[in-house]
Amino acid sequence: MKPTQPNTIRRFRLWDAVRQQPIRWRYYSNPVRAANGALKEAHWSRPGAVIEVYDITRGNTLAIYHKRPSGLDTSHSRTFKEWLRLHGGVR
């Protein structure tokens, strides 16, 4: 069964908070894969970059990755942690 809106198929998106624009071609149907994609984007970014994972249907932020010179800082929302707990973590 197809959803009524094509955007709901891949509802998790990546957002570049420094440039204030979405990251093109980074649309995911699974929040864990979106978080892993954001982690990769942040890893290859320059220091100071902030990559966010957000849900377009609910409008909430699931995870934030901040690239620093010493490494990455991560912040996950409570709903994302609940989703991981219910689905057994990363597969």
BABA-904837 format. One line per field, with one value per residue: x, y, z of N, C-alpha, C, O in turn; residue in one letter; chain. Coordinates in nm, 4 decimals. Example, Ala and Ser with C-alpha at 12.3 -4.5 7.8 and 13.67 -1.06 7.14 Angstrom:
<sites>
n.c1 [1.3190  1.2850]
n.c2 [-0.5690  -0.2250]
n.c3 [0.7800  0.7080]
ca.c1 [1.2300  1.3670]
ca.c2 [-0.4500  -0.1060]
ca.c3 [0.7800  0.7140]
c.c1 [1.3200  1.2900]
c.c2 [-0.3300  0.0030]
c.c3 [0.7800  0.7870]
o.c1 [1.4236  1.3409]
o.c2 [-0.3319  0.1138]
o.c3 [0.8465  0.8039]
miba [A  S]
torza [A  A]
</sites>
This chain:
<sites>
n.c1 [0.0829  0.0657  0.1678  -0.0256  0.1107  0.4109  0.6411  0.6327  0.7395  1.0192  1.0845  1.2681  1.5100  1.8198  1.9714  2.1626  2.2726  2.4382  2.4608  2.1943  2.0211  1.8742  2.0397  2.1164  1.9901  1.9878  1.7795  1.5822  1.4149  1.4281  1.4967  1.7382  1.9170  1.9196  2.0404  2.2918  2.3745  2.3898  2.5923  2.8072  2.8149  2.8779  3.1244  3.2913  3.2796  3.3878  3.5405  3.3089  3.0767  2.7282  2.5063  2.1770  1.9188  1.5952  1.2380  1.0047  0.7297  0.6439  0.7901  0.9953  1.3213  1.5517  1.8204  2.1371  2.4448  2.7549  3.0412  3.3594  3.6951  3.8243  3.6715  3.3476  3.0381  2.7428  2.3859  2.0882  1.7368  1.4655  1.2588  1.3883  1.5656  1.3795  1.2690  1.4910  1.5204  1.2816  1.3042  1.5266  1.7815  2.0561  2.0500]
n.c2 [-0.1179  0.2133  0.5239  0.8274  1.0645  1.1209  1.2038  1.0910  0.8413  0.8447  0.9892  1.0934  1.3362  1.5115  1.7991  2.0872  2.2849  2.5056  2.6205  2.6542  2.4928  2.2096  1.8904  1.7688  1.4789  1.3136  1.1390  0.9383  0.6326  0.5035  0.5797  0.5107  0.4596  0.7138  0.8539  0.7318  0.8142  1.0903  1.0931  1.0104  1.2241  1.4349  1.3476  1.3742  1.6440  1.9883  2.1244  2.2706  2.2300  2.1505  1.8942  1.7921  1.5537  1.5191  1.4721  1.4869  1.4561  1.4880  1.7019  1.7160  1.7166  1.4554  1.3823  1.5409  1.6296  1.7575  1.8789  1.9019  2.0282  1.8379  1.6110  1.4479  1.5743  1.4446  1.4442  1.3066  1.2830  1.2205  1.0707  0.9384  0.7776  0.6167  0.4837  0.3376  0.1709  0.0234  -0.1126  -0.2691  -0.1530  -0.0629  -0.2116]
n.c3 [0.0000  -0.0940  0.0501  0.0879  0.0456  -0.1236  0.0155  0.2676  0.2596  0.2803  0.5389  0.7181  0.7437  0.6713  0.8062  0.7609  1.0006  1.0184  0.7628  0.7196  0.5573  0.3888  0.3558  0.0499  -0.1162  0.1035  0.2369  0.4427  0.5397  0.7766  1.1120  1.2400  1.0338  0.9264  1.1364  1.1319  0.8774  0.9222  1.1080  0.9494  0.7653  0.9413  1.0306  0.8050  0.7669  0.8088  1.1105  1.3361  1.2023  1.2083  1.2124  1.1749  1.2428  1.1322  1.1510  0.9002  0.9084  1.1714  1.2547  1.4415  1.5969  1.5882  1.6342  1.6950  1.5619  1.6300  1.4948  1.6216  1.6768  1.8329  1.8081  1.7819  1.9032  2.0347  2.0449  2.1369  2.0960  2.3282  2.2130  2.0047  2.1484  2.2804  2.0591  1.9747  2.1988  2.1939  1.9523  1.9691  1.9405  1.7211  1.4048]
ca.c1 [0.0000  0.1437  0.1155  -0.0891  0.2116  0.5374  0.7454  0.6261  0.8169  1.1507  1.0455  1.3782  1.5975  1.9360  1.9700  2.2866  2.2293  2.5248  2.4201  2.0483  1.9615  1.8774  2.1467  2.0527  1.9992  1.9995  1.6438  1.5816  1.2887  1.4573  1.5694  1.8743  1.9975  1.9348  2.1410  2.4213  2.4084  2.4296  2.7230  2.9052  2.8247  2.9490  3.2628  3.3652  3.2639  3.4890  3.5025  3.2073  2.9546  2.6215  2.4146  2.0596  1.8257  1.4599  1.1244  0.9227  0.5879  0.6192  0.8611  1.0842  1.4608  1.5841  1.9601  2.2219  2.5873  2.8346  3.1814  3.4542  3.8324  3.8653  3.5842  3.2055  2.9438  2.6127  2.2710  1.9724  1.6127  1.4043  1.1798  1.4817  1.6129  1.2680  1.2599  1.6005  1.4919  1.1730  1.3414  1.6476  1.9067  2.0958  2.0551]
ca.c2 [0.0000  0.3355  0.6368  0.9311  1.1641  1.0530  1.2420  1.0132  0.7185  0.8761  1.1067  1.1420  1.4182  1.5724  1.9453  2.1547  2.3972  2.6208  2.6813  2.6692  2.4307  2.0630  1.8228  1.7035  1.3357  1.2429  1.1124  0.8019  0.5810  0.4473  0.6805  0.4661  0.4849  0.8589  0.8928  0.6874  0.9048  1.2182  1.0703  1.0111  1.3614  1.5147  1.3007  1.4278  1.7891  2.0688  2.1584  2.3744  2.1876  2.0927  1.8163  1.7504  1.4581  1.5593  1.3991  1.5875  1.4406  1.5397  1.8278  1.7170  1.6802  1.3293  1.3783  1.6525  1.5960  1.8799  1.8470  1.9874  1.9886  1.7204  1.4965  1.4733  1.5783  1.3949  1.4671  1.2353  1.3165  1.1126  0.9850  0.8533  0.6772  0.5236  0.4028  0.2406  0.0730  -0.0638  -0.1909  -0.3469  -0.0850  -0.0538  -0.3430]
ca.c3 [0.0000  -0.1039  0.1274  0.0064  0.0119  -0.1503  0.1113  0.3907  0.2451  0.3383  0.6169  0.8019  0.6600  0.7352  0.7984  0.7952  1.0840  0.9968  0.6351  0.7230  0.4404  0.3953  0.2831  -0.0643  -0.1393  0.2311  0.2850  0.4965  0.5919  0.9074  1.1903  1.2724  0.9138  0.9171  1.2357  1.0805  0.7676  0.9810  1.1698  0.8404  0.7159  1.0412  1.0354  0.6918  0.7629  0.8765  1.2474  1.3469  1.1329  1.2907  1.1296  1.2511  1.1835  1.1697  1.0956  0.8319  0.9395  1.3064  1.2710  1.5575  1.5765  1.6547  1.6763  1.6535  1.5622  1.6221  1.4692  1.6919  1.6417  1.9098  1.7810  1.7596  2.0145  1.9904  2.1297  2.0845  2.1647  2.4054  2.1247  1.9324  2.2441  2.2988  1.9383  1.9813  2.3038  2.1510  1.8360  1.9943  1.9048  1.5808  1.3379]
c.c1 [0.0877  0.0832  0.0582  0.0104  0.3451  0.6478  0.7439  0.7016  0.9539  1.1364  1.1565  1.4809  1.7142  1.9357  2.1063  2.2497  2.3153  2.4836  2.2706  1.9820  1.9652  1.9963  2.0810  2.0850  2.0169  1.8617  1.6370  1.4429  1.3053  1.5370  1.7121  1.9659  2.0192  2.0406  2.2804  2.4671  2.4547  2.5667  2.8327  2.9246  2.9049  3.0967  3.3468  3.3537  3.3813  3.4463  3.4080  3.0770  2.8561  2.5224  2.3006  1.9796  1.6867  1.3563  1.0304  0.7748  0.5532  0.6869  0.9546  1.2251  1.4905  1.7263  2.0334  2.3672  2.6655  2.9805  3.2694  3.5960  3.8780  3.7793  3.4413  3.1302  2.8093  2.5060  2.1512  1.8490  1.5583  1.3255  1.2704  1.5357  1.5045  1.2548  1.3698  1.5735  1.3847  1.2126  1.4757  1.7771  1.9319  2.1073  2.1530]
c.c2 [0.1246  0.4445  0.7430  1.0382  1.0934  1.0883  1.1563  0.8817  0.7361  1.0055  1.1629  1.2105  1.4701  1.7218  1.9986  2.2824  2.5212  2.6937  2.7074  2.6165  2.2794  2.0078  1.7410  1.5552  1.2557  1.2286  0.9660  0.7625  0.5280  0.5508  0.6397  0.4892  0.6345  0.9077  0.8497  0.7745  1.0400  1.2069  1.0720  1.1522  1.4484  1.4756  1.3634  1.5797  1.8593  2.0947  2.2782  2.3373  2.1261  2.0261  1.7679  1.6481  1.4994  1.4781  1.5008  1.5749  1.4994  1.6723  1.8316  1.6717  1.5537  1.3269  1.4996  1.6075  1.7243  1.8392  1.9493  1.9455  1.8621  1.5971  1.5399  1.4790  1.5329  1.4277  1.3991  1.2709  1.1950  1.0186  0.8912  0.7436  0.5735  0.4305  0.2975  0.1319  -0.0260  -0.1561  -0.2616  -0.2831  -0.0858  -0.1944  -0.3413]
c.c3 [0.0000  -0.0151  0.0334  -0.0358  -0.0121  -0.0511  0.2369  0.3798  0.3094  0.4189  0.7045  0.7125  0.7421  0.7058  0.8405  0.8701  1.0643  0.8694  0.6267  0.5963  0.4548  0.3165  0.1725  -0.0689  -0.0108  0.2940  0.3247  0.5444  0.7338  0.9884  1.2259  1.1529  0.8927  1.0154  1.1908  0.9637  0.8184  1.0470  1.0643  0.7844  0.8123  1.0475  0.9243  0.6792  0.8298  1.0209  1.2506  1.2787  1.2315  1.1967  1.2196  1.1714  1.2280  1.0936  1.0316  0.8665  1.0761  1.3322  1.3896  1.5190  1.6553  1.7088  1.6220  1.6672  1.5371  1.6071  1.5377  1.6510  1.7149  1.8832  1.7566  1.8919  1.9610  2.0933  2.0644  2.1653  2.2393  2.3157  2.0454  2.0236  2.2718  2.1786  1.9378  2.0847  2.2596  2.0369  1.8510  1.9494  1.7558  1.5229  1.2261]
o.c1 [0.1748  -0.0390  0.0904  -0.0044  0.3878  0.7409  0.8450  0.7257  0.9985  1.1711  1.1403  1.5321  1.7095  1.9040  2.1593  2.2009  2.2692  2.4727  2.2251  1.8989  2.0506  2.0459  1.9989  2.1937  2.0576  1.8297  1.6807  1.3632  1.2061  1.6355  1.7985  2.0796  2.1253  2.1219  2.3770  2.5857  2.5486  2.6468  2.9396  3.0375  2.9899  3.1833  3.4615  3.4131  3.4628  3.3272  3.4259  2.9765  2.8957  2.4619  2.3239  1.9731  1.6617  1.3834  0.9814  0.7009  0.4447  0.6464  0.9906  1.2446  1.4591  1.7501  1.9977  2.4074  2.6453  3.0370  3.2557  3.6139  3.9616  3.8117  3.4156  3.1550  2.7661  2.5332  2.1163  1.8553  1.6004  1.3251  1.2337  1.5501  1.5346  1.2317  1.3451  1.6008  1.3961  1.1598  1.5316  1.8741  1.8411  2.1661  2.1711]
o.c2 [0.1391  0.4562  0.7467  1.0970  1.0136  1.0095  1.1495  0.8164  0.6498  1.1143  1.2712  1.1509  1.4730  1.7648  1.9591  2.3779  2.6322  2.8164  2.7763  2.6837  2.2263  2.0710  1.6536  1.5123  1.1396  1.2965  0.8789  0.8473  0.5096  0.6046  0.7261  0.5334  0.6764  0.9936  0.9236  0.8053  1.0981  1.3002  1.1287  1.1944  1.5265  1.5608  1.4015  1.6380  1.7971  2.0878  2.3748  2.4064  2.0581  2.0918  1.7106  1.6546  1.5135  1.4233  1.5910  1.6727  1.5547  1.7471  1.9401  1.5987  1.5447  1.2748  1.5542  1.5543  1.7917  1.7736  2.0695  1.8370  1.7877  1.4886  1.6532  1.3987  1.5771  1.4374  1.4297  1.2871  1.0817  0.8978  0.7762  0.6291  0.4549  0.3107  0.1816  0.0144  -0.1459  -0.2667  -0.3090  -0.3540  -0.1066  -0.2839  -0.4424]
o.c3 [0.0858  -0.0060  -0.0854  -0.1429  0.0714  -0.0344  0.3068  0.4814  0.3851  0.3732  0.7607  0.6177  0.8651  0.5949  0.9443  0.8096  1.0911  0.8691  0.5353  0.5353  0.5259  0.2233  0.2001  -0.0301  -0.0166  0.3916  0.2495  0.5845  0.8044  0.9378  1.2407  1.1692  0.8465  0.9813  1.2098  0.9524  0.7640  1.0421  1.0869  0.7591  0.7698  1.0674  0.9476  0.5885  0.8980  1.0513  1.1765  1.2958  1.3262  1.1119  1.3260  1.0486  1.3477  0.9867  1.0996  0.8553  1.0941  1.4212  1.4353  1.4218  1.7740  1.8178  1.5176  1.7707  1.4360  1.6946  1.5147  1.5958  1.6636  1.9316  1.7159  1.9819  1.8546  2.2130  1.9504  2.2872  2.2157  2.3395  2.0213  1.9808  2.2852  2.1954  1.9044  2.0604  2.2852  2.0259  1.7521  1.9225  1.6754  1.5835  1.1583]
miba [M  K  P  T  Q  P  N  T  I  R  R  F  R  L  W  D  A  V  R  Q  Q  P  I  R  W  R  Y  Y  S  N  P  V  R  A  A  N  G  A  L  K  E  A  H  W  S  R  P  G  A  V  I  E  V  Y  D  I  T  R  G  N  T  L  A  I  Y  H  K  R  P  S  G  L  D  T  S  H  S  R  T  F  K  E  W  L  R  L  H  G  G  V  R]
torza [A  A  A  A  A  A  A  A  A  A  A  A  A  A  A  A  A  A  A  A  A  A  A  A  A  A  A  A  A  A  A  A  A  A  A  A  A  A  A  A  A  A  A  A  A  A  A  A  A  A  A  A  A  A  A  A  A  A  A  A  A  A  A  A  A  A  A  A  A  A  A  A  A  A  A  A  A  A  A  A  A  A  A  A  A  A  A  A  A  A  A]
</sites>
